[in-house]
Amino acid sequence: MTKLNLNLLHVAVDSVSRKKTYIDSGVLISAFCGIQSISIRANQILNDENLEFASSRFVQLADVM
């Protein structure tokens, strides 16, 4: 009989409950350099534990530079 790895099962359940969200560089720029009210809202989005973020390669490249 094969043993089931419960840790992997737990990860799968967590990833299903998170909503995939596409962000562009505008959200990141607003979070750190924007007008205060917009910056607060952008940070709330980025800190939302129910979201799983996706972005383009261009946003990832800007992070390295």
SVG drawing of the C-alpha trace seen along z (x, -y; Angstrom):
<svg xmlns="http://www.w3.org/2000/svg" viewBox="-11 -62 31 64">
<polyline fill="none" stroke="black" stroke-width="0.4" points="0.0,0.0 1.4,-3.5 1.6,-6.1 0.0,-9.5 2.2,-12.5 -0.2,-14.8 2.1,-17.8 1.7,-17.7 -2.0,-17.4 -2.1,-20.4 -0.2,-22.5 -2.6,-21.6 -5.6,-22.6 -4.0,-26.0 -3.2,-26.7 -6.7,-26.0 -8.2,-28.5 -6.0,-31.4 -7.2,-33.6 -4.6,-34.1 -4.2,-37.8 -2.2,-39.4 -0.3,-42.5 1.6,-44.9 4.4,-47.3 1.9,-50.1 0.7,-48.4 4.3,-48.0 5.2,-51.6 2.0,-52.9 2.7,-50.8 6.1,-52.4 6.0,-55.8 2.3,-56.7 0.0,-59.1 -0.7,-58.1 -4.3,-56.8 -3.3,-54.9 -0.2,-53.6 -2.2,-52.3 -4.6,-50.4 -1.9,-48.9 -0.1,-47.7 -3.4,-46.1 -3.7,-44.2 0.0,-43.1 -0.4,-41.9 -3.6,-40.0 -2.9,-36.3 -5.9,-35.1 -4.2,-36.2 -1.5,-34.4 0.3,-36.8 1.4,-36.5 3.2,-39.0 5.0,-39.3 8.7,-38.7 9.2,-42.4 8.1,-43.1 10.4,-40.3 13.3,-41.9 12.8,-45.3 13.1,-43.6 16.6,-42.3 18.0,-45.6"/>
</svg>
